[in-house]
Amino acid sequence: MPDKTSDTPPRPALNSVAPQLFVADIKRSSEFFTAKLGFVIDFVYGDPPFYAQVKRDNAKFVLRHVDEPVFTDAREREGLLSAAVTVATTDEIKQLFLSYQAAGVRFAQTLKSEPWGARDFIVQDPDGNLILFAGPAE
């Protein structure tokens, strides 16, 4: 009798995710991510630019130009996150927080320990997008 598991193709592995952030100005947003958060520009598309991607290590963000703010009332009222990025160690999350603090990044929440075993902080970009950065508490 043939083994059915050997006929099954290997499961595709997902290797990254690129949340889409809605921004009013691609240039201003790109400068924030590069100058303040240590990302590099992967690409910019359009004339004038309306679509771009920034990356740092395996973290990527797609920047999408919109003429009007998106989700502003609900985002502000509920503190809705646009994305979450993780690091591997407690030292890395502290180091990342301190480097962003030194760069003058605006925080919606400073570094704190959570009851579920994480240490995290939330950055607010120029368009009000909230981005969580998290690592283990210990």
Protein Blocks (a to p, Z undefined) as FASTA:
>chain_A
ZZfklmpccddddfbdcdddddfblklmmmmmmmmnopacfbdcdjddfbdcddehjbcc
dddddfbdehklmmmmnopafbdcddfbfklmmmmmmmmmmnopacfbdcdddfkopacd
ddddfkopacdddddfZZ
